[in-house]
């Protein structure tokens, strides 16, 4: 039952979001309202390289490593009886993670350092970048990592279809259309109850990229999801090895770590893999018309946030460009998958 998102997930009650007010800092930003001109040969080579690099960085609500690193009896014990303190910590940090991204979603354009418009499957997508977005109390590793946000509007699609494209589990559509993902594996799912955020730890392993020059990555993240008061659906993750679960960060937030949690975080990745860290990855799907709000096919505005550390000595410029391309590449592949799904329904006589 841990292999799929439980159907009760769609009926999970939302938790109250908190609003924080921060001083605005004006940074130099670049704005582009049109796609770039035809690239030079050198730019084409760079785009191919970074596109391949992006396949490493599409972390997409994932986590990995614990089950491979511990394995055997220790992993089975944890699966069957997650310590109550761990449940409290994982859920509290998931709640804080969502509140951070909701705050960033509401920030004005001038708060972002860079903004541009790109074309994805013939559609316009806004791309934003912000450096030093994460609060210092989340740790130096998080505060130094840039945050990227892509916004796209999709017409004639249902929330169920969007969830099908963005969710991550053993039978996820991503395994079919996302060339970067080798596998998903649920490590543990905490029980669901009214008013409590559901939490899963999911194992993702990526495929090698750049003709094998960039090896396989494994990422450990804690996944959660909820409905928002405006009818939006939000699903996202934070890294199990991110600074959010650092003992000092937890203590500053009034939470406590323990020896078992520290031991799990200290485990090395499987042989042949490099550990990447998911600092934050979130999707938000907001219905824009009555058809979408009523559960049918309508118009949605979709946000995809991504902040990650690829690990393994990947150059900073390549990692940042790759992360931006990961967002646009995902939606390009997802919309093609949607077209394939619709074509299959038509051929099999299942058109609504």
Number of C-alpha atoms within 10 A of each C-alpha: 7 16 17 15 19 13 8 11 15 14 11 18 17 18 15 11 15 12 11 9 7 8 6 11 10 10 13 11 16 11 12 13 11 11 11 11 6 8 11 9 9 8 11 12 12 15 16 12 15 23 22 21 27 28 24 29 29 28 34 26 30 32 31 32 29 24 24 17 16 17 11 10 9 10 17 14 10 14 15 11 10 13 12 9 13 15 13 13 17 24 20 16 19 23 19 15 20 24 17 19 21 18 15 18 15 9 14 9 11 14 19 24 19 19 20 18 18 19 15 18 15 8 11 17 21 19 23 23 22 19 15 14 19 23 12 13 15 20 17 13 15 25 18 14 19 20 26 25 25 23 21 20 17 19 14 11 18 21 22 12 13 20 18 15 20 20 19 26 21 18 15 19 17 25 16 11 17 17 17 25 22 16 18 22 21 22 22 22 22 18 11 14 11 11 11 16 23 23 20 23 26 29 27 26 25 24 18 20 20 16 8 9 9 17 17 20 30 29 30 31 30 27 27 24 24 22 19 17 12 9 15 18 21 22 20 27 31 30 26 27 25 23 21 25 24 18 17 17 18 19 12 11 15 9 16 18 17 10 9 12 17 14 10 17 17 12 15 15 21 17 8 8 19 22 21 25 29 30 28 28 28 25 26 24 23 21 26 17 13 12 15 20 19 13 13 15 19 19 21 24 15 21 22 24 24 28 27 26 24 28 15 13 10 13 10 12 10 16 21 25 16 24 30 25 21 25 25 23 19 24 21 16 18 21 17 14 18 17 12 12 13 14 14 13 13 12 10 9 9 10 10 5
